[in-house]
C-alpha cells in the first residue's frame, strides 16, 4: 500500500499553518465584499485512502523452550569427567558427564559369574531329575522323589533367569555412568565439579545441568476473552478447527520489525477467571538462535482477513466526550462532525471501520478557525503542500 505521498504531504501541514496566514494577508482583503465581511475560513482537507488491509492484533509474549530437561545421574558415584563447555550447543546423544565406572564394572563381572553358577545348578538339577525318573520306572524311588527333583530343576532355572537379569541390570548401570544429552539444544553451566559424589535415581538424584531446545521455539501470550470469541467466530465462518495453524508474526522487544513468521499450535482449554484471558502459544523457527527462552516478544495475530479499508491520518481524529469524531466538509461546503469507529494503525494511517465514505473530504488542518455548521473554504491537502513548497 503506497501511502508515502499522503504522509509526506501531512508532514508539511505545520508549515501550512503559517502559509495560510500569508495567504489570508495577501488574498483575503481582495476577496472581501463591499461591506467588508471576511471570506469563509480556510480548512485543509484530504480524501480517505481505500486499500486492501489485513488487520493484526498485537500482544506481548514470552519465549519458552519447546523442551527443557534437567540432567540427573541415574546411578550414584564420583564425577570423573565433564565433556562440554558451559553454554555450548549439544546434540542428542552427546556425552555430557562421566561417573567413575569401576564399581559398576565389578558389579557386572559378579553378575556374569553368578550366571555361570546358576547354569551349573540347572545342569545338575536336570541330571538329578533324569536319574530319578529312570529309577522310578524301575520302582527304586518313589514318585515323591521325582516331584522333588522336578521342583529343584524349576528352582534352578528361575535362579538362572534372575542371574541373567542381574547381568542386564549391571550392564545398564554401567552404561548410565556415561550421561548423554537426551535432546539437542543449549546446555547450561555445570552445577557439580569433577570429584564430587553425586546421587543417583535411588536417592535424591543430583541435578548436574539443564538443556533447553532452541529451534524451533515457542512464544506464549495471553489473549483477552473478547478477542478469543472473535477469533473463534472467524474460525467457525472459515469452517476450520479451533486449533488451526493460524499465522503469527513475531518481533523481539527491541523495536525490530515483525520479520519472523510462526504459526499457532496451542490454545488453553479454559479462560483465567482472574484476568479474563486465555493462554495461547505459537511456534516458530529459530535456526539463527536469535531468541532465547525467557525473552519478551511482540506477537501479531490476524484480527481480520484482508479487505478494503478506509484509512485517514490519525491527526484528523478528535474526541468529543466518549466518542471519536472526524470533521468533514459536506457538499454545501459546511463543516460536519461524524462519529467514527476506529481500527488499528496501518503504515501510519488509521483504519476507520464505520462513519466515513471514500469520497468524504476529511479536515486535517484549520479546525481552530471554524466550528460545526460553519461555511468554509476548502483547500485540498496536495494543493496546500504545493503552495508551501513554492513559497506562496
C-alpha positions in Angstrom: 0.0 0.0 0.0 1.7 3.2 -1.2 0.8 5.9 1.4 4.1 7.9 1.2 2.7 10.8 -0.8 -0.2 11.4 1.7 2.1 11.0 4.7 4.7 13.3 3.2 2.1 15.9 2.5 0.8 15.7 6.1 4.3 16.4 7.3 4.1 19.8 5.8 0.8 20.9 7.5 2.7 22.6 10.3 4.4 24.9 7.7 1.0 25.2 6.0 -0.5 27.0 9.1 1.9 29.9 8.7 1.5 29.8 4.9 -2.3 30.0 5.4 -1.8 33.2 7.4 0.3 34.7 4.5 -2.4 33.7 2.1 -5.1 35.3 4.3 -3.0 38.5 4.4 -2.4 38.7 0.7 -5.7 37.4 -0.6 -8.4 37.9 2.0 -8.7 41.7 1.6 -9.0 41.4 -2.1 -11.8 38.9 -1.6 -13.8 40.9 0.9 -17.2 42.2 -0.3 -18.3 45.7 -0.3 -19.5 45.6 3.3 -16.0 44.3 4.4 -17.1 40.8 5.7 -14.2 38.3 5.7 -14.4 35.2 3.5 -15.1 31.8 5.0 -12.2 30.4 6.9 -9.8 28.0 5.1 -9.6 24.4 6.1 -7.2 21.8 4.5 -8.9 18.5 3.5 -7.9 15.2 2.2 -9.7 12.2 0.8 -9.5 8.9 2.7 -7.3 6.2 1.3 -9.0 3.0 0.4 -6.7 0.0 0.3 -6.9 -3.8 1.0 -5.6 -4.2 4.5 -5.0 -7.2 6.8 -5.6 -6.1 10.4 -3.4 -7.6 13.2 -3.8 -7.6 16.9 -0.6 -7.2 18.9 0.3 -8.9 22.1 3.2 -9.1 24.5 4.5 -12.6 24.9 7.5 -14.5 26.2 9.7 -17.1 24.5 9.6 -20.6 26.0 11.8 -23.6 25.1 9.9 -26.3 23.3 11.8 -28.8 25.5 13.7 -28.3 28.8 15.5 -31.2 30.5 17.2 -31.3 33.9 20.2 -33.6 33.6 20.5 -36.0 36.5 22.6 -39.1 37.1 20.7 -42.4 37.2 23.4 -44.0 39.2 25.4 -42.7 42.1 29.1 -42.3 42.1 32.1 -39.9 41.8 32.0 -37.5 38.9 35.2 -38.0 36.9 34.8 -36.0 33.7 32.8 -33.2 32.0 32.6 -33.4 28.2 31.2 -30.0 27.3 31.9 -26.3 27.5 29.4 -24.3 29.6 26.7 -22.8 27.4 27.6 -24.7 24.2 25.1 -26.3 21.7 24.9 -30.0 22.2 23.3 -32.7 20.0 21.1 -35.5 21.2 23.3 -38.4 22.3 26.4 -36.3 23.1 28.3 -37.3 26.2 28.0 -34.7 29.0 29.3 -36.3 32.2 31.2 -39.5 33.2 30.7 -41.3 36.6 33.5 -43.5 37.8 32.7 -46.8 36.1 34.9 -49.2 38.1 32.4 -50.2 40.8 29.8 -50.9 38.0 32.3 -53.0 36.0 32.9 -55.1 39.1 29.2 -55.5 39.7 28.8 -56.6 36.0 31.6 -59.2 36.4 30.0 -60.6 39.6 26.6 -60.8 37.9 28.2 -62.8 35.0 29.8 -65.1 37.4 26.5 -65.7 39.1 25.0 -66.6 35.7 27.7 -69.3 35.3 27.0 -70.7 38.8 23.2 -70.7 38.1 23.8 -72.6 34.8 25.8 -75.3 36.6 22.9 -75.7 39.1 20.5 -76.1 36.3 22.6 -78.8 34.6 22.9 -80.7 38.0 19.2 -80.4 38.7 18.4 -81.7 35.2 20.7 -84.6 35.6 19.2 -85.5 39.0 15.7 -85.4 37.5 16.7 -87.7 34.7 18.2 -90.2 37.1 15.2 -90.2 39.4 12.8 -90.7 36.5 14.8 -93.7 35.4 14.9 -95.2 38.9 11.2 -94.5 39.3 10.4 -96.6 36.2 12.4 -99.4 37.8 10.5 -98.9 41.1 13.7 -98.0 43.0 12.5 -94.5 44.1 9.1 -93.0 44.9 7.1 -90.6 42.9 7.6 -88.0 45.6 11.4 -88.1 44.8 10.7 -87.4 41.1 8.4 -84.5 42.1 11.1 -83.1 44.3 13.7 -83.2 41.6 11.4 -81.5 39.1 10.9 -78.7 41.7 14.7 -78.4 42.1 15.1 -78.0 38.4 12.4 -75.3 38.1 14.0 -73.5 41.0 17.5 -73.7 39.4 16.1 -72.4 36.1 14.4 -69.5 37.9 17.7 -68.7 39.6 19.4 -68.7 36.2 16.9 -66.3 34.8 17.4 -63.9 37.8 21.1 -64.1 37.4 20.8 -63.2 33.7 18.5 -60.3 34.6 21.2 -59.1 37.1 23.7 -59.1 34.3 21.4 -56.9 32.2 20.8 -54.5 35.2 24.6 -54.3 35.8 25.2 -53.6 32.1 22.6 -50.8 32.2 24.0 -49.3 35.3 27.5 -49.3 33.7 26.1 -47.6 30.6 24.5 -45.0 32.9 27.9 -43.9 34.1 28.1 -42.1 30.7 25.5 -39.3 31.0 24.3 -38.2 27.5 22.2 -35.4 26.2 18.5 -36.6 25.8 17.7 -33.7 23.4 19.5 -31.2 21.2 19.9 -27.6 22.5 21.9 -25.3 24.5 23.4 -26.6 27.8 23.7 -24.5 30.9 26.9 -24.4 33.0 27.8 -27.5 35.0 26.4 -27.4 38.5 28.8 -30.0 40.0 32.5 -30.1 39.7 34.7 -33.1 39.0 35.5 -35.2 42.1 32.1 -34.7 43.8 29.9 -37.6 44.7 26.5 -37.4 43.0 23.3 -39.2 44.0 21.6 -41.5 41.6 18.0 -42.3 40.9 17.8 -44.4 44.1 18.1 -41.3 46.2 17.6 -37.6 45.6 19.2 -37.5 42.2 21.7 -34.6 41.8 20.9 -32.1 39.1 24.1 -31.7 37.0 22.9 -29.1 34.4 20.0 -28.3 32.2 19.4 -28.3 28.4 16.8 -26.2 26.6 15.8 -26.8 23.0 16.0 -23.6 20.9 15.0 -24.5 17.4 12.1 -24.4 17.0 11.0 -22.2 19.9 7.6 -21.4 21.5 6.2 -18.0 22.2 3.4 -17.8 24.8 1.0 -14.9 25.2 -2.4 -14.1 26.8 -5.5 -13.2 24.7 -8.4 -11.4 26.1 -11.7 -13.3 26.1 -13.4 -10.9 23.8 -10.7 -11.3 21.2 -10.8 -15.0 21.7 -14.5 -15.0 20.9 -13.8 -13.0 17.7 -11.2 -15.5 16.6 -13.5 -18.4 17.4 -16.3 -16.9 15.3 -13.8 -16.3 12.4 -12.8 -20.0 12.7 -16.4 -21.0 12.5 -17.0 -18.9 9.4 -14.0 -20.4 7.7 -15.1 -23.8 8.7 -11.7 -24.6 10.2 -10.9 -26.1 13.6 -10.1 -24.3 16.9 -6.5 -25.4 16.8 -5.9 -24.4 13.1 -2.3 -23.3 12.5 -3.1 -19.6 12.1 -0.1 -17.5 11.1 1.5 -15.1 13.5 4.3 -12.6 13.2 6.9 -12.2 15.9 9.4 -9.4 16.7 12.0 -9.1 19.5 11.3 -6.5 22.2 14.0 -4.0 20.9 11.8 -2.4 18.3 12.8 -4.5 15.4 10.3 -5.3 12.6 7.9 -8.3 12.6 10.2 -10.3 10.4 9.7 -13.7 11.9 6.8 -15.9 10.8 5.2 -18.6 13.0 2.0 -20.5 13.5 -0.4 -21.1 16.3 -0.1 -24.6 17.8 -2.0 -24.5 21.1 -4.8 -22.7 22.9 -5.6 -23.4 26.5 -8.8 -25.2 27.5 -10.1 -22.5 29.8 -10.2 -18.8 30.5 -8.4 -17.5 33.6 -11.2 -16.2 35.8 -9.0 -13.7 37.4 -7.7 -11.9 34.3 -10.3 -12.8 31.7 -7.6 -14.0 29.4 -6.8 -17.3 27.8 -3.2 -18.7 27.2 -2.2 -19.1 23.6 1.1 -20.5 22.1 2.8 -20.2 18.7 5.8 -22.0 17.4 8.5 -20.5 15.0 11.8 -21.4 13.6 14.9 -20.1 15.4 17.7 -21.5 13.2 19.9 -18.5 13.9 19.3 -18.9 17.6 18.4 -15.2 17.9 15.7 -15.8 20.5 16.3 -17.3 24.0 13.8 -18.7 26.5 12.5 -16.1 28.9 13.0 -13.2 26.4 10.0 -11.0 25.9 8.4 -10.9 22.4 5.9 -8.8 20.4 3.3 -11.0 18.7 0.9 -10.1 15.9 -2.1 -12.3 15.2 -4.5 -11.7 12.3 -7.5 -9.8 13.6 -9.4 -9.5 10.3 -8.7 -11.1 6.9 -7.6 -8.8 4.1 -10.4 -6.5 3.0 -10.9 -3.0 1.6 -10.4 -0.4 4.4 -10.9 3.3 4.7 -7.7 5.0 6.1 -7.2 8.6 7.3 -4.4 10.4 9.1 -4.5 9.8 12.8 -4.2 13.6 13.4 -7.7 14.1 11.8 -9.4 12.2 14.7 -10.7 14.1 17.7 -12.5 13.2 20.9 -15.9 14.6 22.0 -17.0 13.2 25.3 -16.8 9.4 24.9 -16.9 9.5 21.1 -14.2 9.5 18.5 -15.1 12.0 15.8 -13.8 13.2 12.4 -14.7 16.6 10.8 -15.7 16.6 7.1 -16.8 19.2 4.6 -20.2 18.5 3.3 -21.5 19.1 -0.3 -22.6 22.6 0.7 -19.1 23.4 2.0 -20.2 23.4 5.6 -18.4 21.7 8.4 -19.9 18.4 9.6 -19.0 16.2 12.6 -19.0 12.4 12.1 -18.8 9.8 14.9 -16.5 7.1 13.7 -15.5 3.6 14.7 -11.7 3.1 14.5 -9.4 0.2 13.8 -5.6 -0.1 14.2 -2.8 2.0 12.7 -1.6 0.7 9.3 1.5 2.2 7.8 0.9 5.5 9.7 -2.8 5.8 8.8 -5.8 4.9 11.0 -8.4 2.4 9.8 -11.9 3.7 10.1 -14.4 0.9 10.2 -17.6 2.9 10.2 -18.6 6.6 9.8 -16.7 7.6 6.7 -17.0 7.1 3.0 -14.3 7.0 0.4 -15.4 10.3 -1.2 -15.6 12.3 2.0 -13.5 15.4 2.4 -11.7 15.0 5.8 -10.4 18.1 7.5 -6.8 17.8 8.6 -5.9 21.4 9.3 -7.8 24.6 10.2 -10.4 23.4 12.7 -9.4 26.2 15.0 -10.9 28.7 12.5 -14.4 27.1 12.2 -17.0 25.1 14.0 -19.6 22.5 13.1 -22.1 24.0 10.6 -19.8 26.9 9.5 -19.3 27.7 5.8 -15.6 27.1 5.0 -13.2 27.5 2.1 -11.8 24.1 1.1 -8.1 23.8 0.4 -7.0 20.3 -0.8 -4.1 18.9 1.1 -1.9 18.4 -2.0 -2.6 21.9 -3.3 -1.8 23.4 0.1 1.5 21.5 0.3 2.4 22.8 -3.2 1.7 26.4 -2.0 4.1 26.0 0.9 6.8 24.4 -1.3 6.5 27.3 -3.8 6.6 29.9 -1.0 3.1 31.2 -1.8 
